[in-house]
């Protein structure tokens, strides 16, 4: 997984289009842009499950990398559940 993300991690430019509403101190995240794609790495640093709603300024259709799930249509927000210490990586155009 790290090898797959190495180019984005090394050369991606930090950006901030996605946000959690309301903010949640248990979720730490970093959004990077590389070659027109946005990649959002998020981790639940708490020892309990956390549900968050991601909000985007435009319609997006993120794929959750290294998992077999994606939105069925474009949306301006998605709700996701993180298990304790779980990492989710989202990517969209």
C-alpha positions in Angstrom: 0.0 0.0 0.0 2.8 2.4 0.9 4.6 1.6 -2.4 1.3 2.3 -4.3 1.0 5.7 -2.5 4.7 6.6 -2.6 4.5 9.0 -5.5 1.5 10.9 -4.0 3.2 11.0 -0.6 6.5 12.2 -2.1 5.3 14.7 -4.6 1.7 15.5 -3.8 0.8 19.1 -2.9 -1.1 19.6 0.4 -4.6 20.9 -0.2 -7.7 21.3 1.9 -11.0 20.7 0.1 -12.5 18.0 2.2 -13.5 18.7 5.8 -15.3 17.0 8.6 -18.4 18.6 10.0 -18.5 18.9 12.9 -14.8 18.6 13.5 -13.7 15.5 15.4 -10.4 15.5 17.3 -10.3 11.7 17.0 -9.8 11.9 13.2 -6.5 13.1 11.9 -6.3 13.6 8.1 -4.1 14.9 5.3 -5.3 15.7 1.7 -2.8 15.7 -1.1 -3.3 16.6 -4.8 -1.2 14.9 -7.5 -1.8 14.8 -11.3 -5.4 16.1 -10.9 -6.4 13.5 -8.3 -7.0 14.2 -4.7 -6.0 11.6 -2.1 -7.2 11.9 1.5 -5.5 9.8 4.2 -7.5 9.7 7.5 -6.9 7.8 10.8 -9.0 7.4 13.9 -6.5 7.9 16.7 -9.1 7.0 19.4 -9.7 3.6 20.9 -13.4 3.7 20.1 -15.4 3.7 16.9 -16.0 7.1 15.3 -18.6 8.1 12.6 -17.8 11.2 10.5 -19.4 13.1 7.7 -17.0 14.4 5.0 -18.0 17.5 3.1 -16.7 18.5 -0.3 -17.1 21.8 -2.1 -18.0 20.0 -5.4 -19.7 16.7 -6.3 -17.1 13.9 -6.0 -17.2 10.1 -6.3 -14.4 8.9 -4.0 -13.0 5.4 -4.1 -11.8 4.0 -0.8 -8.4 2.6 -1.7 -7.4 -0.9 -0.6 -11.1 -1.6 0.2 -13.8 -2.7 -2.2 -16.2 0.2 -1.9 -17.1 3.4 -3.6 -20.0 5.7 -3.9 -22.7 4.7 -6.4 -23.1 8.3 -7.5 -21.4 11.7 -7.0 -22.2 13.5 -3.8 -21.1 16.6 -1.8 -20.9 14.6 1.4 -20.3 11.1 2.6 -20.6 9.4 6.0 -18.1 6.9 7.1 -17.4 4.8 10.2 -13.8 4.3 11.5 -13.0 1.4 13.8 -10.5 2.2 16.6 -7.1 3.1 15.1 -8.4 2.4 11.6 -7.0 4.2 8.5 -9.1 5.0 5.4 -7.6 6.4 2.2 -10.0 8.1 -0.3 -9.2 9.1 -3.9 -11.2 11.2 -6.4 -10.8 13.4 -9.4 
